[in-house]
Amino acid sequence: MLNIGGIPYGIKDEEAAFAAVRRNIIGGDRIIRTPGGPRKMIYADWCASGRLYGPIEDYMKHYIGPLVGNTHTGSNATGASMTMAYSLAGSIIRRHVHASPRDVLMFCGTGMTGAVNKLQRLLQIRAPKGLQDRLCLPAEERPVIFITHMEHHSNHISWLETTGEVVMVPPDEQGLVSPEVLDRVVSCYGDRPLKIGAFTACSNVTGLMTPIAELAAVMHRHGGLAFADYSASAPYVDMDMYPPLPGGWLDALYFSPHKFLGGPGTSGVLVMHGRLLGSSVPDEPGGGTVIWTDPWGKRTYLGNAEEREDGGTPGFLQAIRAALCIKLKEELGTGAMLRREERLLERLWPYLDSCPGLHVLEGRHRCRLGIVSFHIEGLHYKLVTRLLNDKFGIQARGGCSCSGSYGHYLYGIGPDASDYIHHQILSGNLEWKPGWVRISLHPAMSEEEVDAIGRAVRDIARHGRTWGEEYRMDRITGEVIHTSGAEAAEWDATEELEAEWQGLLKQSLQLPNLQNVHRGIVEGNPALVPHVAQLP
């Protein structure tokens, strides 16, 4: 039986408990090569993707792997077992978000991006661009979609490509998302037939959280719909389709399980109320969506919406893995994780506050998830990120975190400056693209790792200009390159990586030279001899 949490029952000391989790993270003791020599890796990019978790990998290998087979049948052991496990995975996630029997769960693509685009198609406000341009809806008939100023691209530009009008709700005086401001803005669109609020639950840049239930209540008072994007915060906070606040229910939520501990390799998750499904024809017609077809074009689709929208062979392994990540999250407990992140942040702040020329984005707000983005005067964010890797083994992320519009607000970039930067980028000069360095923490990180991150950032702030002389900026790619030509990747080139894969497979077959085996097969068969030269 799998002890998925990796934490002995009854441990009160959270540091000891999370240390047990830390020991099960695959690659936690990895040594990476850098231009400065070997470095112990410290992973601080949790907001981008989580890490593989040993007990989950063991379970997938030893319990699920031997029974893998296609779903959609109960007549053999593999099919029936995977169908049961896939169904259980859905049930676990439904319970986790407190979905009702009327809600529909769907696994979509590889993350939240697939989920939100699926939602838009199911709402029938998204069509192929060529068709959509010909619809020519009058302005008063177009849906209106309200988003916050903190959205990342997937919950922003995807809505721009619908038939609706997108309205970015401004922040309050403190730079925060405000239900009162939303109420005033929505009041100006009372005549629109469809009003949608699509709000991030937490910024993936600053870690600032939004009052989702209160925002939902505002939308419902105005007869609208409320959707929540939990991409940044899903691994750490409670998600509830039906919170106790009157009017605070969600009509849909979506998130990316790949950001969870153990989550890489999962699919996106969408949970939406069944009443929003406006068509009995599935978004993706195919196998598993019909109960009858004939040669003359008749087809009858399944009546169960959840099954109807799950066409083809489902990503059952992705779904099972997502459910295991959810169970791990529940075992750790959101309260314990949030307390732990708060303590780790409190440990990091003094280092950042002491760094010369360092500016934390929305640094006035210290109450946040463990996400901190900053820039250092005179140092390009890509250089800082590369120095963190090369000098200290720290895995951070440099860029706009797929939140370019929020970056405009954070840096005070107006229309003229934006147009100039845009022109530079279109001219092939990516050096001009605004960005920052993002550090994202996880409760399983040790205090020593956080101290190491703080000291590294402080040293870069002090010595980065000198260290930067060893690097150059490639303006075409926007990447910072060491003068030695050494890559940040563990492999020098894709050819080296492919050779490693091929060597692994040859070893698994215990065949030192596949070509010799091929030649042996065709001996005595002259018809096959001409083809041997073409073998790899």
Phi, psi and omega in degrees: 000138185276124170270084192294330183285336182068016183240120177302136184297137174095358179292128180263330183284111184295326179299315179294322180296312181287337173296323177296320176296315183302322181294339182265358179282124181291129181087008182296336180248023184292136172258125180252154177268141179220167175302337178270003182109180181293142180223142173288129184284136171239116184272118179228041182232037186295334181287341177277307177203152176282193180236157177291143184243124188309308181300324178292317179297320178297318181295316179298323183285315191264334183253316181274314185309313182296342182250011182297132176192169182291145176283198177072022171206149174243015188264352174223164189296317183291311180298316181294321181293316181290325176298317179295315181294321178295317178296318179297320179302315178298319180296320180298316182289322177300314178297322184297324181261008180057044177289150178267168177299339180277348181276152183245131178254134177224140172262127191227124171054222183243004180178196183297331181301314177296325182291314183289325176292323175299315180302316181297321178292320180293330176284352180062038174243013180226130179220165174308143189306317181299317178290319183298322180295336182271352182290320176051055178292136173300150185305320184288347179261354182283142171298158174235132184243124180259129178232164177272170178283355185256010185292148167271169192304320186295331178261019177232291187291335177297323178288330177296336181267013174266183176281357185270169173261130182261128179242119177272116182283127181290158178281172174277188185297338181267005181078017183252161176284131187235126174300326180294318177295317177302316181302317180295320182290314181297328181300337181280356184235036185297338184273354183286140183289332181225120179243127183235133169251118180241102192239138171290140176278341181197138177287135176276003178256312186249349182075006179285134183260156182248151178280079189303312183298320179294321177295319178298319180298322177298313181298319182289328175297331180264012178075022183257187178248153181231122178241145180236131176259109183260023186307312186281330190251350185307323181292348191234343187239164174287140174243131187220115176293335185226071178292163185290342181298127178304128180078002187270009181294160178254139175275340175196150169219156181210151181200173184244100179298344180294346178275353179282159167297122184089002191272338181307133182100004179267175176255168175287159181236131174234128173237125183218156179290137184299335182293344181279349178282107188268002184219145175273357176266128183294154177298326180230083181298142180172194179302140179086001180251353185238155172254348179200138168221161174218171184292350186255015174097356177288142174206141177235118183275159180299146178280332179284115187298321182296320178287322182296327181268016182238053187288156179072188176287120183287160174282070187292325177294320177298318181292318179298316179298319178299318179295322177297321177297320178297316179297321177297315177302316181294324179293321178290320179090127181295325179299313180295320181294317180293320177297318180295316179298320179299318180293321178294321176297316179300331178284329183279325187306313183302325177297312182294321181295336183267359184278125178294130176075010180265134181234119177275130178291127186054041181294346178292341181254109181264347177275103187198169167291173184284054180235122181227124176244142185207166169225155181242127182305131176083000180235125178294141183299328178291326176293316180300317180296319179292322178294322176302320179288308190287324183270331190229355180074013185272127181266100176242188182223132178245132181153203179259007179055033182053039180222054186299322181291321175297324177299323176301316179294313185297325182260001179064038181276118179271180184302316183294314179296322179298316180296322180295314179297318179302316179297318179298318181293316178296335178279001177095014181251086183284352178299335183279348185294124182294151179187191183202175173258129180246127172252127176234128186263165176223146181304334181282352178291150179272161176297326179295323178294318179295320176300318180297320177296313180300315179295322180296313179298318179298318180293323179293320177300327182274323189239004187300326181294321177291312179298328183294345179293344179274003187231160173224155179264127171272105186292337181286315181266342183078009181264151176264131187239135176289144184298339176285347184085001182295135178279156172285335181292158180287343179247147181287329183200164179297331179297320179295319180294318179296321178297324178295317178297314182297320178297321179298316183290321177298319180296321181294331178275350183057038178240106184295332182211102183297329182295321178296322178296316178301318181295323179296324181295321186272356176300133181084002177232082186304332183295334182268345185304316182300338184273346185296323182298338182272354182288151181293000000 
